[in-house]
């Protein structure tokens, strides 16, 4: 037993140790409680002090700001007012007595069920919101009453900050003491934003249902009551299913509060939202441009209701003269004879140096009468055709491998991933220079160029120009994108070529000025997307395209213009001589423009006829020539990283340090016995006029292939035995001298490719000039012999062919 129980001395010792531990724990507990109490007092004091400072800095209750919404104002590039975001017709005030009780109760049910009971702050909702904010983070749930919401949209910013919440609560209490409940509810219902540019319940009733607020049904009242929480997210025109779900939530809350019966709820919720809506006409100016302004600000994180209710000053890049001109070109037949009213077009005009959007032609509708009109300049996403070649093929290969404009590429049938690629005219031209391949829009050289640079390089090059592609396949070199691009995106990419390789994201807004005077700069930072030699060499080749290639109809005498055409061939089930889309993108040192033309849907009776495929070039020419009148437009300046070299009778461009020192050795022994070809610097020509005639007769010489370039040419394609760039010293087919710039005549003569490369002028997408459609009859071209893009043969569904429709190139 002695082992089972402690001795008296041990017992007393253990007892004292236990008491000592209890005393220590008690002291720690007391000290902890005291510490927490002190911290609580300090925090309370700090919070109290902070809250007092917030209250002192709160704005005054200005009755003028309570009375009507503060519409934001749009200014042009010269800081002159263009318009209010919402005009007077969008600010209709309705007295509370003219707003039915059913409508009032719909808003109270979803926003503030105890509105008639509290004094500006609903403590029950505050307690619930505090619990949610503790568990889910600050701002997870709000407890704002209608009074607080009125305060916020009248005097405060929409940010979820402690300062705003304190000021909101303080001003709500003051507002309740100064105004009656009915006055507060009336001000709220006439000021809250409902989307679609509509302030107040009276305007919203007309915008969405085409009726007076006094005639609203229970279902319509519930739909409107659900919009203020997220006007864009619940927009019934764009998201009818979400709007219907939100409406039904409001109806359930109305029944819960006893304001409608179950039968009324069931009947109201059974009506499809789509059947309730009515389109509303609007009278805004420059809709295509101002719509893009609002979209851009929303993309940058601005709440739509803030744009319509916070009284912001929005300073844009709009040039009213350019906008009026662009709309006139699209909406009238003064410049171009359009085939029919269903023929669509979208135009974007940029400042080449800054990326600022000067004009947007988003529609050919003579009356932009329907709100939310589709913008063909910013919303359309179509395959870009051959306008992609500088971006996906030739730009990347110059940037990475420093190919010259004379780089020889063998134009021949190639097969990649089981698919055979061809040219738009089903002909092949042997060794051609990169300049010639781009001039006449041959497909095979573009595909080979992208393969030489590498698909990843092409993907990165395009991304630096604002075109973000998830994957890149061989067909992308000739515009076979999976999702397509918009004229806005294409204009931004092309502007970088004309701006020494510096890319500016196309933008319509320069800055925002808040009512308190604070400014927010919204101009994107410039990005050096490519080397200056790449930009200049692409530009020089694109000048050849416009001067004497597929883009000659866009040439403007006396103006240094670079540009590229693009078309997409008809799908197999459509028979006829035409294309699905016709593009032109081009630029000067001042302006850049991208133009798309086509139809909403491609059917047997609705596609771009060949005689109308030139309209994109004519639209570009009309806008660019008018905007350039009376303005000095300097030519593109060659950077020091580029040098000119005369090859035969053609001046070509080389990246400095890559000019061949010796001519390549010919594989043809007979040719080596002849006179050796001459490659000379431009500067070496001085004083040698006596030998000029003899030199022009000499054959051009292929640039030697560097070892590093040979390694980079490895690609997954099945190469011809002699390599994709050709190993022989075979000169490109002789080119005719560039035609003189076409005169300003309605009908222009076809510029022709080299004599041995003749193609029928009617081939889809050949863009070889052709008969214009500018106020003159045009003879129907002969039947097509093949699409301008590629007719791919082989296994269907290959990854390299993401879209059903194949792009035609031109």
Secondary structure, DSSP 8 states (H G I E B T S, - for coil): -TTTS--HHHHHHHHHHHHHHHHHHHHHHHHHHHHHHHHHHHHHHHHHHHHHHHHHT-----HHHHHS-B--EEE-TTS-EEEESS-GGGB----GGGS-HHHHHHHHHHH-TTTTTSSS--HHHHHHHHHHHHHH-TTSS----HHHHHHHHHHS-S---HHHHHHHHHHHHHHHHHS-HHHHHHHHHHHSB-STT-BHHHHHHHHHHSS-GGG--HHHHHHHHTTTT-TTTT-TTT-HHHHHHHHHHHHHHHHHTTSS-HHHHHHHHTS-HHHH----B---SSHHHHHHHHHHHHHTT--HHHHHHB--EEEE---HHHHHHHHHHHHSSSS---S-TT-EEEEEEEETTT-BEEEEE----SS--BTT---TTTT--B--GGGGHIIIIIHHHHHHH---TT-EEEE--EEETTEEE--TTS---EEEEHHHHHHTT-HHHHHHHHHHH-HHHHHHHHHHTT---S---GGGGGT--SS-B-HHHHHHHHHHHTTTTEE---BSEEEEE-TTS-EEE-----EE-S-HHHHHHHHHHHHHHHHHSTTGGG--TTS--EEEEEEEE--TT--SSEEEEEEEEEE-SSEEEEEEEE-SS-BTTBSEEGGGTTHHHHHHHHHHHHHHTTS--------TTEEEEEETTEEEEEETT-S-SS----S-HHHHHS----EEEGGGGTT-GGGHHHHHTS--------HHHHHHT--SSB--TT-TT-SS---------------S-SS-------GGG---TTSTT--S-----SSS--------SS-SS---EESTT-TT--SSS-----
